[in-house]
């Protein structure tokens, strides 16, 4: 598995993977696909030193991606990153998510991250299980904070402290 920093040329594939999750209502709060242009500012907000955006590149095809995002913009929250993880539809259930999450945990200290958090829909049992297997605990439960297709949805906040190497 080749993990590398994403480049702007990867953005169309990153967005395609993201958009593939929209119809399931399991992963994102977006209700319709997003455009590459709309994600350009988000992409440019990532910096390889502090808030990396990595892709799994196999023969020039992006199979998955992971990003460290600001948990909050105020300076005191700098050591905390919200993690996002997406796998291409054809590549799911092959261990890519597991491998990327392990990589993120291992490399977090090098990016100044002491705490990782994830925002996961309460009905997304596979993602909750994955994060729990990597030592993330349920730190918060926000009941009925979103409506998707007329259904109120709960959000679970998972978190894990990262030990320095």
Buried (B, 14 or more C-beta within 10 A) or exposed (E): EEBEEBEEEBBEBBBBBBBBBBEEBBBBBBEEBBEBEEBEEBBEEBEEEEBBBBBBBEEEEBBBBBBBBBBEEEEEEBBBBBBBBBBBEEBBEBEBBBBBBEBBBEBBBEBEBBBBBBBBBBBBEEBBEBBEEBEBEBEEEEEEEBEBEEEEBBBBBBBBEBEEE
